[in-house]
Each structure stands twice: as structure tokens, then as C-alpha cells.
Amino acid sequence: MAKTKSDLATIAAVAQLLAVVLTVAALFFARDVFIPLALGLLLSFLLTPIVDRLQRWGIPNIPAVVITAAFAFVLLAGTFTLLGRELTNLVGDLPTHKDELVSKARSIAGMTTGMGGELDNLADEVTQAMVKDADPRQEATDQIAEDQTIFQQWTDKLLPTKVAPSDLPNDGTTAKSPLYVQSVEEALPLASWASTAGTLLGPLATAGLVTVFALFMLIHREDLRDRMIAVVSHGNYVTTTEALDEAAGRISRYLVAQTIINTSYGFVLAIGLSIIGLTMTEDGAFPNAILWGVLATCLRFVPYLGPTAAAIFPSAIALSVFPGYSVFLAVVALITTLELVSNNVIEPWLYGTSTGISAVAVIVAAVFWGWLWGPVGLLLSTPLTVCLVVLGRYVPRFKIIATLLGEDVEIKPSIRFYQRLLAFDEHRAHEILFDHFEAEGLEEACDDVVLPALKRIRTDHDAENLSDSDADRLFEMVAGMIPELDDRVSLALRSQLDAEEPTETPSVEPQSRIIGTNSHHHSETLVLKLLRLGGRAYYQLDGVEDDMMPQEIARMIADAKPLAVVIAVLPKGGFVQARYLCKAIRSEGYSGAVVIACLGKFKNFDKLFVKFRKAGATAMTTSYSQTHSKLVSITQRHARQTSTSFPQPQTTS
């Protein structure tokens, strides 16, 4: 049976890997279809908030889409027209700056003349040495070839022969063997026109497809959403609807925020370059400042590479056009300031949790999608990765994607605590436990951090993943944190009591004594110590020795007559021992409350509780907080019955 499960797991893993490979292959080979579709989807996400706003103003769907599309078309047309005009002006102005370009080139060359000249001299010396040290046999071969050439010249004079032009070597070594040149006919005008048209029609066709897809998605967005939910949900409409809404919301917010940031960046850059040109140059103008602002706005949509390219162009112009380096340094300072403000102030403020992917995931996504789809993949990398992360959050099969690429890794505190224990990093484990204690309180710290870690130590030890010595060392590390936890609980309790009644210090009544015992493992002693910490204002919990036999424990409890008995069970195992101990306690005549603290989640809770009730147990709890509440309840009920004053429940957080 185990082998069958292992084989099925292997087959499932291979099938998942094959599915990933086939998906990537389909995205690569069918990119001519997927790229326009993805661009259209991206454009529809960007324009959807505008269409929704127009519809809220009372404009019907189709007119709202037409108005939005017309606005986007006018904006893009104006942007490209402005870019074309500025690029034309830049190309026309470059010859006027050739003197400064030559001067800067000569200065840079002069900085490297010494090293370059030494390298050239070294290369010449090596070449001469190679010629001098040539093989004597090679020199003899060259002499024979020279003699044969002289003999061939005499024989050609005496007996001339006609040699066809095609038989000549045509290597250009002699006058009779010139380089063979063949004229190539120019392409026909029709073929040249067709080639040019093919080059231009490709991007135009892609732009047309993107426009059609975007308009179709905007007009029928509600219908497409309903159809997708019907196909993907498999009956789980709540999860599918939430996933689609989250993905659409995150991408829309990200694109809108990025558009605002990039437009503001380009606007401020253009103004800053204009001010630099006005105050620091003789002409009073920075070349094509508007071009660099618009180009920065467009390029910054591409992660990492875009901002770098947007910074290089104006810096290169400042370095190569203006004399000296003051203008160049001013441009660099301007761009650096804009990047710092944008990355550390504006982007965190506008983005917030809009994307939900980590910084490393952005880099990985840019590399992957850039490799898969080229420059368009760089542009689409972040939105597509957002979709994958949202898919991983709602579909358990793809949860690994959300774990690897998500911004907030959902790792439970107990897992982090246990990982630090396994690495024997006691300092970091201490920080995790006490940070959770300060934030949530003692009960949550025990239920969320300590007890799950203890159970994992037991599980890994039973599975022989941990040796006896390693398991004991981990238990000792946890036990070493309990005294400090005790001090912090005492300090918090003392501070609260002093704030309420500074002159009185309540004490635990002798009648509220509780005896705790473990069922089958020494790690359960740590559970009892934690229960003692939480109940010091309500009851006194005393433990028994670990080496005592069940009958001895039962007789001791019968003689002590405590208010209650708590038996700690830390699964796996311990249920049989706890029932046997409970029967032994009842057989000795003890009639008080017996609480079985089975720490964990159990599918067969009812059956398990019935068995414990038959053995004589009063109650069964499954967490630290339940156990603590049950013991406090028993103590308070006894106090009311005996008309003894008892402090009200206090929080220890």
C-alpha cells in the first residue's frame, strides 16, 4: 500500500512537471497569439476604472468604452507624435555638437593613451618575436615555393598558355589573380516594397489585435467574468469570484499607480532638465528636455531596465554636449533625487499592497518573461506574476507559487520557532516566542508557538528524523525559555494588580491546589509548567515526579485530595496511558475533577471523549487556552461554593 502511494506521488510529480514544460512551450511557440491577448488584457485592466467611472456618471457601457478608447488613442497618438518630433530634432542638432563630442572623445582617449600605447608596443614585440623564432623547416618550404614561382614565370614566357578566368584563384595575391567581383542585380521595386511593407505591417497588425482584444474585453467584461467563473469554479463560486476580484483589483491598482508615478516622474524630470539648461548652460536650454521626460515615462513601465535606460539617455547627452562636467553632475543629482523620492516615498504610498509580490519575485519574473516574450515580456512580467500569485493563494495545488513569489510568506510562528530550534539558534527562537508573547499574550503564545513546536519535535523523533540527543536538546532549549516567560508573566500580573489595588496583594487560597501529571512522555512536563504560569493568580499547580508509577500517583492524589487533577497528553500516543491513569485515580477513591488535556485537533473527538468519560474523566480539552479556562472555572466554582473571595480573571498579556 505504501509503495502504491509512493508510485502515485511520483506519477503526480512527473505529470505536474510535464504540464509546466508544456505550458511554457505553448507560451513560447504561440507567443504571436498570447502577446496581443496579454497586452489587450493589460490595457483593459488599465482602462476599466475609467469606464466604470463613466458608467457611474450615467453613461451606458458601449458609449463609455468608446469615449475611453478615443481618449486613450488620442493620448497615445500625441505621445508618439511628440516622441517622433523630438527625436527628429535631436538627430538634426547632433552635428552642431560635434566639436564637444570630439573634445570629450579625445579626453577619454588621452586618459587611456598610456596603457593603450604600452599594449600596442607589447603586441608588436610579440609579433616580431614570433617571426624571428619561426621554424627553420617552414623557412625552407617558403624558399622552395619561391623558387618554383620563378621557374613558373620562365616557362610561361617560353610556352604561354591560356587560362580561363574561372580557373584563376581570384585571391588578390597577384595582378593576374584579382579579387573576383560579381555584380548582383538590384531587387525589383515590387519586391522591395513588399519587404518594407512586411516590416511595417507586423507591428501594425499586433497593435490592431491588441486594440480589438482590449475593446472586446471592455465591452463584454461582465459576460467574460461570468463565463470564466462558470468554467473555472467547478461549483466553488465563492473562491473563484474572490480570486478574480483580487487579481483584477490588484492589477488595476498597480497599473493606475504606476501610470501616475511614471507620468509624475517624467514631468518633474523634464522641468528639472529645463531648469538646469536655463541656469547652467550658455544657450539657456537643455537639448530635448521634453523628449527625455516622455521617454522616462514610457521606459519606467519596464521593471529595472526601464529606469536605468531613462537615466542613461539624458546623462549621456549632458556629458557629451556641454563643456566640463558640471551639467552632467547636476543631471545625475537630479535623477538620483527623483529615484530616491519615487522608490522610498511615492511608490510605497501609492502601491501599498497593490501587487503582493516580493522584490525578488519581480526580478525573477522580469528575467523569465523577458526570456520568453522579449521586451513585451518585460512589460507584462509584473501583472502576469500577480495573476500567478493570486492563483496560488486560492488554489491549493498552486500554493507553492504564492509561497515563492508572494510578498508576505504565510509561515506560522510555530514553524519559524521550530526551524530556529532545529538550527540551534536559541537567540532567534527566543525573539520569536517573546515577540508573540508581547503581542498576543501567554495563551496565544503557548497555543500558536510552543505547543505546536513540542508536537513537531515528538513527531520527528518518533519518525527517526531526530536522534535522542537532538530531541532532548531541543526540549531543553524550550525548557530554558520558561523561567524568563515566568518572570514576564509575573511582571505583567504585578503591574496590573498594582494599577488596580496598589496596597493589596491577593494570594492563592490553599483549597485551590491542583495536581498535574504527564501521561507517557517527559515533554508533557513542559505543558504542566506552562499551565502553572498561567494559573498562578487562580490556582496552585503542583507536578508529580516523572518516575512515579500510575498506582503511586493515584495514591498520592487520593491522600492529597486536590481541587482537581490535570493529565497532560501530547500526541502522538498517550491516550491509553491517560485512561489507565484516570481509572487508577478513581479506584483509589478520589472524587474531584479530572481534566484530560489532549493538545491537538482530533476528528474523532466525540468517541475519544466518551472513552475518557468511561475511564472517569470530568472534562477533555484540546488546547492550552481551553485547559487554562477549565481549571480557572473549576477553581472559581469552588470559591463561590465555599464563599471565599477570589480575584477576578486577569489577562497576562
C-alpha positions as CSV (number, residue, x, y, z in Angstrom):
1,M,0.0,0.0,0.0
2,A,2.8,2.4,0.9
3,K,4.6,1.5,-2.3
4,T,1.4,2.3,-4.3
5,K,1.1,5.7,-2.7
6,S,4.7,6.4,-3.4
7,D,4.3,5.4,-7.1
8,L,1.2,7.6,-7.4
9,A,3.0,10.6,-5.8
10,T,5.9,10.1,-8.3
11,I,3.5,9.9,-11.2
12,A,1.7,13.0,-10.0
13,A,5.0,14.9,-9.7
14,V,6.1,13.9,-13.2
15,A,2.7,14.9,-14.6
16,Q,2.9,18.3,-12.9
17,L,6.4,18.8,-14.3
18,L,5.3,17.8,-17.7
19,A,2.3,20.2,-17.5
20,V,4.7,23.1,-16.6
21,V,7.0,22.3,-19.5
22,L,4.1,22.0,-22.0
23,T,2.6,25.3,-20.7
24,V,5.9,27.1,-21.1
25,A,6.4,25.6,-24.6
26,A,2.9,26.7,-25.6
27,L,3.5,30.2,-24.3
28,F,6.8,30.4,-26.3
29,F,5.7,28.9,-29.6
30,A,2.3,30.6,-29.6
31,R,3.6,33.9,-28.5
32,D,2.2,35.6,-31.6
33,V,-1.3,34.9,-30.2
34,F,-0.6,35.2,-26.5
35,I,1.3,38.5,-26.6
36,P,-1.5,40.5,-28.2
37,L,-4.0,38.8,-25.9
38,A,-1.9,39.7,-22.8
39,L,-1.4,43.2,-24.0
40,G,-5.1,43.6,-24.6
41,L,-5.9,42.3,-21.2
42,L,-3.4,44.6,-19.6
43,L,-4.8,47.6,-21.5
44,S,-8.3,46.6,-20.5
45,F,-7.3,46.5,-16.8
46,L,-5.8,49.9,-17.1
47,L,-8.9,51.4,-18.8
48,T,-11.5,49.6,-16.7
49,P,-11.5,52.2,-13.8
50,I,-12.2,55.0,-16.3
51,V,-15.1,53.0,-17.9
52,D,-16.6,52.2,-14.5
53,R,-16.4,55.9,-13.5
54,L,-18.2,57.0,-16.7
55,Q,-20.9,54.4,-16.1
56,R,-21.4,55.7,-12.5
57,W,-22.0,59.1,-14.1
58,G,-24.9,57.6,-16.1
59,I,-23.2,56.9,-19.4
60,P,-24.1,53.5,-20.9
61,N,-21.5,50.8,-21.3
62,I,-20.7,51.0,-25.0
63,P,-20.5,54.8,-25.2
64,A,-18.3,54.8,-22.1
65,V,-15.9,52.3,-23.8
66,V,-15.9,54.3,-27.0
67,I,-15.1,57.5,-25.1
68,T,-12.4,55.8,-23.1
69,A,-10.8,54.2,-26.2
70,A,-10.9,57.5,-28.0
71,F,-9.2,59.2,-25.1
72,A,-6.5,56.5,-25.0
73,F,-6.0,56.7,-28.7
74,V,-5.6,60.5,-28.7
75,L,-3.2,60.3,-25.8
76,L,-1.0,57.6,-27.4
77,A,-1.1,59.3,-30.8
78,G,0.0,62.6,-29.2
79,T,2.8,60.8,-27.2
80,F,4.2,59.1,-30.3
81,T,3.9,62.3,-32.3
82,L,5.8,64.2,-29.7
83,L,8.5,61.5,-29.5
84,G,8.9,61.5,-33.2
85,R,9.3,65.2,-33.4
86,E,11.7,65.4,-30.6
87,L,13.8,62.5,-32.0
88,T,14.0,64.3,-35.3
89,N,15.2,67.5,-33.7
90,L,17.8,65.5,-31.7
91,V,19.2,63.9,-34.8
92,G,19.3,67.3,-36.5
93,D,21.0,69.0,-33.6
94,L,23.7,66.4,-33.1
95,P,26.1,67.8,-35.8
96,T,26.1,71.1,-34.0
97,H,27.7,69.5,-31.0
98,K,30.4,67.6,-32.9
99,D,33.2,69.8,-31.5
100,E,32.3,69.0,-27.9
101,L,31.9,65.3,-28.8
102,V,35.3,65.2,-30.4
103,S,36.8,67.0,-27.4
104,K,35.3,64.6,-24.9
105,A,36.3,61.6,-27.0
106,R,39.9,62.9,-27.2
107,S,40.0,63.5,-23.4
108,I,38.8,60.0,-22.8
109,A,41.3,58.6,-25.3
110,G,44.0,60.6,-23.6
111,M,43.2,59.0,-20.2
112,T,43.9,55.6,-21.7
113,T,46.8,56.5,-24.0
114,G,49.5,55.3,-21.7
115,M,48.0,51.9,-21.1
116,G,46.8,51.6,-24.7
117,G,50.3,52.5,-26.1
118,E,52.0,50.0,-23.9
119,L,49.7,47.3,-25.0
120,D,50.3,48.2,-28.7
121,N,54.1,48.1,-28.2
122,L,53.8,44.7,-26.4
123,A,51.8,43.3,-29.3
124,D,54.3,44.5,-31.8
125,E,57.2,42.9,-29.9
126,V,55.4,39.6,-29.6
127,T,54.7,39.6,-33.3
128,Q,58.3,40.3,-34.1
129,A,59.5,37.6,-31.8
130,M,57.1,35.1,-33.4
131,V,58.5,35.9,-36.8
132,K,62.2,35.6,-35.7
133,D,61.5,32.3,-33.9
134,A,59.8,30.7,-36.9
135,D,60.5,27.1,-37.6
136,P,63.6,26.6,-40.0
137,R,61.6,23.9,-41.8
138,Q,58.9,26.5,-42.6
139,E,61.6,28.8,-44.0
140,A,62.9,26.1,-46.3
141,T,59.4,25.4,-47.5
142,D,58.9,29.1,-48.3
143,Q,62.2,29.2,-50.2
144,I,61.2,26.2,-52.4
145,A,57.9,27.8,-53.1
146,E,59.7,31.0,-54.2
147,D,62.0,29.0,-56.5
148,Q,59.0,27.3,-58.0
149,T,57.4,30.6,-58.7
150,I,60.5,31.9,-60.6
151,F,60.6,28.7,-62.6
152,Q,56.9,29.0,-63.5
153,Q,57.5,32.6,-64.7
154,W,60.3,31.4,-67.2
155,T,58.1,28.5,-68.5
156,D,55.1,30.8,-69.0
157,K,57.3,33.1,-71.1
158,L,58.6,30.3,-73.3
159,L,55.3,28.3,-73.5
160,P,52.4,30.7,-72.9
161,T,49.0,29.1,-72.1
162,K,45.5,30.5,-72.0
163,V,43.9,30.2,-68.6
164,A,40.2,30.7,-68.3
165,P,39.1,33.4,-65.9
166,S,37.2,30.8,-63.9
167,D,40.4,28.9,-63.3
168,L,42.2,31.8,-61.7
169,P,42.4,31.6,-57.9
170,N,40.9,35.2,-57.6
171,D,42.5,35.7,-54.2
172,G,44.1,39.1,-55.0
173,T,47.7,37.9,-54.4
174,T,49.0,38.8,-57.9
175,A,48.0,41.1,-60.7
176,K,46.8,38.1,-62.7
177,S,44.5,36.9,-59.9
178,P,42.5,39.9,-58.9
179,L,39.6,39.6,-56.5
180,Y,36.6,38.2,-58.3
181,V,33.7,40.6,-58.1
182,Q,30.2,39.6,-59.3
183,S,27.6,42.2,-59.7
184,V,24.3,41.5,-58.0
185,E,21.1,42.7,-59.6
186,E,19.0,45.1,-57.5
187,A,15.8,43.8,-56.2
188,L,12.7,44.6,-58.2
189,P,10.7,47.6,-56.9
190,L,7.8,45.4,-56.1
191,A,9.9,43.0,-54.0
192,S,11.5,46.0,-52.2
193,W,8.1,47.5,-51.5
194,A,6.7,44.2,-50.3
195,S,9.7,43.7,-47.9
196,T,9.2,47.2,-46.4
197,A,5.5,46.7,-46.1
198,G,6.0,43.4,-44.3
199,T,8.4,45.1,-41.8
200,L,5.8,47.8,-41.1
201,L,2.7,45.7,-41.1
202,G,3.9,43.3,-38.4
203,P,3.8,45.8,-35.5
204,L,0.7,47.4,-37.0
205,A,-1.1,44.0,-37.1
206,T,-0.1,43.4,-33.4
207,A,-1.3,46.9,-32.4
208,G,-4.6,46.1,-34.2
209,L,-5.1,42.8,-32.4
210,V,-4.3,44.5,-29.1
211,T,-6.9,47.1,-29.8
212,V,-9.5,44.6,-30.8
213,F,-8.9,42.4,-27.8
214,A,-8.9,45.4,-25.4
215,L,-12.2,46.8,-26.8
216,F,-13.8,43.4,-26.8
217,M,-12.8,42.8,-23.1
218,L,-14.0,46.2,-22.1
219,I,-17.4,45.8,-23.7
220,H,-18.0,42.3,-22.6
221,R,-16.1,42.3,-19.3
222,E,-19.1,41.2,-17.2
223,D,-20.0,38.4,-19.6
224,L,-16.4,37.2,-19.8
225,R,-16.2,37.3,-16.0
226,D,-19.3,35.2,-15.6
227,R,-18.2,32.7,-18.2
228,M,-14.8,32.3,-16.6
229,I,-16.3,31.8,-13.2
230,A,-18.7,29.1,-14.6
231,V,-15.8,27.3,-16.3
232,V,-13.1,27.5,-13.6
233,S,-15.1,27.4,-10.4
234,H,-16.3,23.7,-10.5
235,G,-19.1,24.8,-8.2
236,N,-16.8,26.8,-5.8
237,Y,-18.2,30.2,-6.8
238,V,-17.1,32.0,-3.7
239,T,-13.4,31.2,-4.1
240,T,-13.3,31.8,-7.8
241,T,-15.1,35.1,-7.5
242,E,-12.8,36.3,-4.8
243,A,-9.7,35.2,-6.8
244,L,-10.9,37.1,-9.9
245,D,-11.8,40.2,-8.0
246,E,-8.5,40.2,-6.1
247,A,-6.5,39.7,-9.3
248,A,-8.4,42.4,-11.2
249,G,-8.2,44.8,-8.3
250,R,-4.5,44.3,-7.7
251,I,-3.6,44.7,-11.4
252,S,-5.8,47.7,-11.9
253,R,-4.5,49.5,-8.8
254,Y,-0.9,48.6,-9.8
255,L,-1.3,49.9,-13.4
256,V,-3.0,53.1,-12.3
257,A,-0.5,53.8,-9.6
258,Q,2.4,53.1,-11.9
259,T,0.9,55.4,-14.6
260,I,0.6,58.2,-12.0
261,I,4.1,57.7,-10.7
262,N,5.8,57.4,-14.1
263,T,3.9,60.4,-15.5
264,S,4.8,62.5,-12.5
265,Y,8.4,61.3,-12.8
266,G,8.7,62.3,-16.4
267,F,7.0,65.6,-15.8
268,V,9.4,66.5,-13.0
269,L,12.4,65.3,-15.0
270,A,11.5,67.5,-18.0
271,I,11.1,70.5,-15.7
272,G,14.3,69.8,-13.9
273,L,16.3,69.4,-17.1
274,S,14.8,72.6,-18.4
275,I,15.8,74.5,-15.2
276,I,19.4,73.0,-15.4
277,G,19.6,74.1,-19.0
278,L,18.3,77.6,-18.1
279,T,20.7,78.2,-15.2
280,M,23.8,76.3,-16.2
281,T,24.2,76.5,-19.9
282,E,25.1,79.3,-22.3
283,D,22.2,78.6,-24.7
284,G,19.8,78.5,-21.7
285,A,18.2,75.3,-22.8
286,F,18.8,71.5,-22.3
287,P,18.5,69.6,-25.6
288,N,15.1,67.9,-26.0
289,A,14.1,68.0,-22.3
290,I,10.6,67.1,-23.2
291,L,11.8,64.0,-25.1
292,W,13.7,62.7,-22.0
293,G,10.7,63.3,-19.8
294,V,8.3,61.5,-22.1
295,L,10.8,58.7,-22.7
296,A,11.3,58.2,-19.0
297,T,7.6,58.0,-18.5
298,C,7.3,55.2,-21.1
299,L,10.5,53.3,-20.2
300,R,9.7,53.1,-16.5
301,F,6.9,50.7,-17.2
302,V,9.6,48.1,-17.8
303,P,11.0,46.8,-14.5
304,Y,14.6,47.6,-13.6
305,L,15.9,48.1,-17.2
306,G,13.5,50.9,-18.0
307,P,14.5,53.3,-15.2
308,T,18.2,52.6,-16.0
309,A,17.7,53.4,-19.7
310,A,15.7,56.5,-18.8
311,A,18.6,57.7,-16.6
312,I,21.3,56.9,-19.2
313,F,20.0,59.0,-22.1
314,P,19.9,62.5,-20.5
315,S,23.1,61.8,-18.6
316,A,24.9,60.8,-21.8
317,I,23.6,64.0,-23.6
318,A,24.8,66.2,-20.7
319,L,28.2,64.5,-20.7
320,S,28.8,64.7,-24.5
321,V,27.2,68.1,-25.4
322,F,28.1,70.5,-22.7
323,P,31.7,71.5,-21.8
324,G,33.0,70.4,-18.5
325,Y,31.2,68.1,-16.1
326,S,29.0,70.5,-14.1
327,V,25.9,69.9,-16.1
328,F,26.4,66.2,-16.1
329,L,26.8,66.1,-12.3
330,A,23.6,68.2,-12.0
331,V,21.6,65.8,-14.2
332,V,22.9,62.8,-12.2
333,A,22.0,64.5,-8.9
334,L,18.5,65.3,-10.3
335,I,17.9,61.7,-11.4
336,T,19.2,60.3,-8.2
337,T,17.0,62.5,-6.1
338,L,13.9,61.6,-8.2
339,E,14.7,57.9,-7.9
340,L,15.1,58.1,-4.1
341,V,11.9,60.0,-3.6
342,S,10.0,57.8,-6.0
343,N,11.2,54.5,-4.6
344,N,11.1,55.3,-0.9
345,V,8.2,57.8,-0.6
346,I,5.8,57.8,-3.5
347,E,5.8,54.2,-4.6
348,P,5.2,52.7,-1.1
349,W,2.4,55.3,-0.6
350,L,0.6,54.6,-3.8
351,Y,1.4,50.9,-4.3
352,G,0.7,49.8,-0.8
353,T,-0.3,46.1,-1.1
354,S,-1.4,46.5,-4.7
355,T,0.9,43.8,-6.1
356,G,1.5,41.4,-3.3
357,I,4.7,40.0,-4.8
358,S,8.2,40.3,-3.3
359,A,11.1,42.3,-4.8
360,V,13.0,39.1,-5.7
361,A,9.9,37.8,-7.5
362,V,9.8,41.0,-9.6
363,I,13.4,40.3,-10.7
364,V,12.8,36.6,-11.4
365,A,9.6,37.4,-13.3
366,A,11.3,40.0,-15.4
367,V,14.1,37.5,-16.4
368,F,11.6,34.7,-17.1
369,W,9.1,36.7,-19.1
370,G,11.8,38.6,-20.9
371,W,13.4,35.4,-22.0
372,L,10.0,34.0,-23.0
373,W,8.5,37.0,-24.9
374,G,11.3,39.5,-25.2
375,P,10.8,43.3,-24.4
376,V,7.0,42.8,-24.3
377,G,7.6,40.1,-21.6
378,L,9.4,42.7,-19.5
379,L,6.4,45.0,-19.7
380,L,4.0,42.2,-18.8
381,S,6.1,40.5,-16.2
382,T,4.7,42.1,-13.1
383,P,0.9,41.8,-14.0
384,L,1.3,38.2,-15.1
385,T,3.2,37.4,-11.9
386,V,0.4,39.0,-9.8
387,C,-2.1,36.7,-11.5
388,L,0.0,33.6,-10.7
389,V,0.4,34.7,-7.0
390,V,-3.4,35.2,-6.7
391,L,-3.9,31.8,-8.3
392,G,-1.6,30.3,-5.7
393,R,-3.5,31.8,-2.8
394,Y,-6.8,30.4,-3.8
395,V,-5.9,27.1,-5.4
396,P,-4.1,24.7,-3.1
397,R,-2.4,22.9,-6.0
398,F,-0.6,26.1,-6.9
399,K,0.2,27.3,-3.3
400,I,3.9,26.9,-3.9
401,I,3.7,29.8,-6.4
402,A,2.3,32.1,-3.7
403,T,4.9,30.9,-1.2
404,L,7.8,31.5,-3.5
405,L,6.7,34.8,-5.2
406,G,4.3,36.3,-2.6
407,E,5.3,39.4,-0.7
408,D,4.1,38.1,2.7
409,V,5.2,34.5,3.2
410,E,2.5,32.7,5.3
411,I,4.7,30.8,7.7
412,K,3.2,30.0,11.0
413,P,5.1,31.3,14.1
414,S,5.4,27.7,15.4
415,I,7.2,26.7,12.1
416,R,9.6,29.6,12.3
417,F,10.2,28.9,16.0
418,Y,10.8,25.2,15.3
419,Q,13.1,26.0,12.4
420,R,15.2,28.2,14.7
421,L,15.3,25.4,17.3
422,L,16.4,22.9,14.6
423,A,19.2,25.3,13.7
424,F,20.1,25.6,17.4
425,D,19.6,29.3,17.0
426,E,18.3,29.9,20.5
427,H,18.6,33.7,20.3
428,R,16.3,34.0,17.3
429,A,13.9,31.4,18.7
430,H,13.8,33.4,21.9
431,E,12.9,36.5,19.9
432,I,10.1,34.8,18.0
433,L,8.5,33.4,21.2
434,F,8.6,36.6,23.2
435,D,7.6,38.9,20.4
436,H,4.5,36.7,20.0
437,F,4.0,36.8,23.8
438,E,4.2,40.6,23.9
439,A,1.8,40.9,21.0
440,E,-0.8,38.3,21.8
441,G,-0.4,37.1,25.4
442,L,0.6,33.9,27.2
443,E,-2.3,31.7,26.0
444,E,-1.8,32.5,22.3
445,A,2.0,32.2,22.7
446,C,1.5,28.7,24.1
447,D,-1.1,27.6,21.6
448,D,0.5,29.2,18.5
449,V,4.2,28.7,19.2
450,V,5.3,26.5,22.0
451,L,2.9,23.5,21.9
452,P,3.0,23.0,18.1
453,A,6.8,23.1,18.2
454,L,6.8,20.5,21.0
455,K,4.5,18.2,19.0
456,R,6.7,18.5,15.9
457,I,9.7,17.6,18.0
458,R,7.8,14.5,19.2
459,T,6.7,13.6,15.6
460,D,10.1,14.0,14.1
461,H,11.7,12.0,16.9
462,D,9.1,9.2,16.5
463,A,9.8,9.2,12.7
464,E,13.6,8.9,13.5
465,N,14.3,12.2,11.8
466,L,15.8,13.4,15.1
467,S,18.1,11.4,17.3
468,D,17.5,11.1,21.0
469,S,20.2,13.6,21.9
470,D,18.9,16.2,19.4
471,A,15.4,15.8,20.6
472,D,16.5,16.1,24.2
473,R,18.5,19.2,23.4
474,L,15.5,20.8,21.7
475,F,13.3,20.1,24.7
476,E,16.0,21.6,26.9
477,M,16.1,24.8,24.8
478,V,12.3,25.2,25.2
479,A,12.5,24.5,28.9
480,G,15.3,27.1,29.2
481,M,12.9,29.8,28.0
482,I,10.1,29.1,30.6
483,P,11.8,30.8,33.5
484,E,12.1,34.1,31.6
485,L,8.5,33.6,30.5
486,D,7.6,33.1,34.1
487,D,9.3,36.4,35.0
488,R,7.5,38.3,32.3
489,V,4.1,36.9,33.3
490,S,4.8,37.8,37.0
491,L,5.8,41.3,36.0
492,A,2.7,41.8,33.8
493,L,0.5,40.5,36.6
494,R,2.1,42.6,39.3
495,S,1.8,45.7,37.2
496,Q,-1.9,45.1,36.6
497,L,-2.6,44.3,40.2
498,D,-0.7,47.4,41.4
499,A,-2.6,49.6,39.0
500,E,-5.9,48.3,40.3
501,E,-5.2,47.8,44.1
502,P,-1.6,49.0,44.9
503,T,-1.9,48.2,48.6
504,E,-3.2,44.7,48.4
505,T,-1.5,41.6,47.0
506,P,-4.0,38.7,46.5
507,S,-2.8,35.2,47.3
508,V,-4.0,31.9,46.0
509,E,-6.2,30.0,48.5
510,P,-4.8,26.6,49.8
511,Q,-8.1,25.0,48.7
512,S,-7.3,25.8,45.1
513,R,-4.5,23.3,44.8
514,I,-4.3,21.3,41.5
515,I,-2.1,18.4,40.8
516,G,-0.8,17.9,37.2
517,T,0.8,14.8,35.8
518,N,2.0,13.7,32.4
519,S,0.6,10.6,30.7
520,H,3.5,9.0,28.9
521,H,6.3,11.4,27.9
522,H,8.6,13.8,29.8
523,S,7.8,16.6,27.3
524,E,4.4,16.8,28.8
525,T,6.0,18.2,31.9
526,L,6.7,21.4,30.0
527,V,3.0,21.7,29.3
528,L,2.3,21.5,33.0
529,K,4.9,24.2,33.7
530,L,3.2,26.5,31.2
531,L,-0.2,25.8,32.9
532,R,1.4,26.7,36.2
533,L,2.4,30.1,34.8
534,G,-1.0,31.0,33.5
535,G,-2.8,30.0,36.7
536,R,-0.7,31.5,39.4
537,A,-3.3,34.1,40.1
538,Y,-6.1,31.5,40.4
539,Y,-4.7,28.1,41.5
540,Q,-1.5,26.4,42.6
541,L,-0.5,23.6,40.2
542,D,1.9,21.0,41.5
543,G,3.5,18.3,39.4
544,V,4.5,14.8,40.2
545,E,7.8,13.1,39.7
546,D,8.3,11.6,36.2
547,D,9.5,8.2,37.5
548,M,6.4,7.5,39.6
549,M,4.2,4.6,38.7
550,P,0.5,5.1,38.0
551,Q,-0.6,3.4,41.2
552,E,1.8,5.6,43.2
553,I,0.4,8.7,41.5
554,A,-3.1,7.6,42.2
555,R,-2.4,7.0,46.0
556,M,-0.6,10.4,46.3
557,I,-3.6,12.2,44.7
558,A,-6.1,10.3,47.0
559,D,-4.0,11.4,50.0
560,A,-3.5,15.0,48.9
561,K,-7.2,15.5,47.9
562,P,-6.5,18.4,45.5
563,L,-9.3,20.5,44.0
564,A,-8.6,19.0,40.5
565,V,-6.3,16.8,38.6
566,V,-5.0,17.6,35.1
567,I,-3.4,14.9,32.9
568,A,-1.4,16.3,30.0
569,V,-1.3,14.3,26.8
570,L,0.9,15.4,23.9
571,P,0.1,13.2,20.9
572,K,1.0,11.0,19.2
573,G,0.2,8.4,21.8
574,G,-0.7,8.8,25.4
575,F,-4.4,8.1,25.2
576,V,-4.3,4.6,26.6
577,Q,-1.9,5.6,29.4
578,A,-4.2,8.6,30.3
579,R,-7.3,6.4,30.5
580,Y,-5.4,3.8,32.7
581,L,-4.1,6.6,35.0
582,C,-7.6,8.0,35.2
583,K,-9.1,4.7,36.2
584,A,-6.3,4.2,38.8
585,I,-7.1,7.6,40.4
586,R,-10.8,6.8,40.6
587,S,-10.0,3.3,42.0
588,E,-8.2,4.9,44.9
589,G,-11.3,6.9,45.9
590,Y,-10.6,10.3,44.5
591,S,-13.8,12.1,43.7
592,G,-12.7,15.5,42.4
593,A,-12.4,16.8,38.9
594,V,-10.1,15.1,36.4
595,V,-9.3,17.1,33.3
596,I,-7.6,15.4,30.3
597,A,-5.6,18.0,28.3
598,C,-5.2,16.3,24.9
599,L,-3.4,19.0,23.0
600,G,-4.3,18.9,19.3
601,K,-7.1,18.6,16.8
602,F,-9.0,15.3,16.6
603,K,-11.5,14.2,14.0
604,N,-12.9,11.6,16.4
605,F,-13.2,13.9,19.4
606,D,-16.6,12.6,20.5
607,K,-15.5,9.0,20.5
608,L,-12.3,9.9,22.4
609,F,-14.2,11.9,24.9
610,V,-16.7,9.1,25.6
611,K,-13.8,6.7,26.3
612,F,-12.2,9.2,28.7
613,R,-15.6,9.7,30.4
614,K,-16.0,6.0,30.9
615,A,-12.5,6.0,32.5
616,G,-13.6,8.6,35.0
617,A,-12.5,11.9,33.4
618,T,-14.6,15.0,34.1
619,A,-13.6,17.0,31.0
620,M,-11.4,16.9,28.0
621,T,-9.6,19.9,26.5
622,T,-7.7,20.2,23.2
623,S,-5.6,23.4,23.7
624,Y,-3.7,25.4,26.3
625,S,-6.4,28.1,26.5
626,Q,-9.2,25.6,26.9
627,T,-7.3,23.8,29.7
628,H,-6.5,27.1,31.4
629,S,-10.1,28.3,31.2
630,K,-11.4,25.0,32.5
631,L,-9.1,25.0,35.5
632,V,-10.0,28.6,36.3
633,S,-13.7,27.7,36.0
634,I,-13.3,24.8,38.4
635,T,-11.4,27.0,40.9
636,Q,-13.9,29.8,40.7
637,R,-16.9,27.5,41.2
638,H,-15.2,26.0,44.3
639,A,-14.5,29.5,45.6
640,R,-18.2,30.5,45.2
641,Q,-19.4,27.4,46.9
642,T,-17.1,28.0,49.9
643,S,-17.9,31.8,49.9
644,T,-14.3,32.6,49.6
645,S,-13.2,35.8,47.9
646,F,-11.4,35.2,44.7
647,P,-9.7,37.5,42.3
648,Q,-11.4,38.2,39.0
649,P,-9.8,36.8,35.9
650,Q,-6.8,38.8,34.8
651,T,-5.1,38.9,31.4
652,T,-1.4,38.3,31.4
653,S,-0.6,39.7,28.0
